[in-house]
Amino acid sequence: MINLTESAAQQIEKVRNDTNAAEQALRVDVVDGGCSGHQYKLGFDSEHDGDERFESHGVALLVNKVSAEILDGVEIDYVENLEGSTFTFSNPKATGGCGCGKSFSV
């Protein structure tokens, strides 16, 4: 299961409304890439066969079966600071990450 913080859920709803994706769920995927091997990918999408569907703070989340194993237990937060704003991922299954924080290994 994936958990959103309240801050992340609010930002997702704002982006969804700003992009006319109000009827779509947030898709969370793990893709190959980065210097540590894997990266997180967020986007809005409709449900496909084989997707797992979750809900957190009123936001519908979609995950494909391959990504679901890696994302089980992840918490997604949204932070704003002097350097900018971003979604952050706290993944208990991650065994390492790169220096820039954009990729991880499991």
PyMOL commands that set and color helices and strands:
alter all, ss='L'
color gray80, all
select helices_A, chain A and resi 6-18+65-71
alter helices_A, ss='H'
color red, helices_A
select strands_A, chain A and resi 3-4+25-32+38-45+52-56+59-63+75-81+84-90+96-97+104-105
alter strands_A, ss='S'
color yellow, strands_A
deselect
rebuild
show_as cartoon
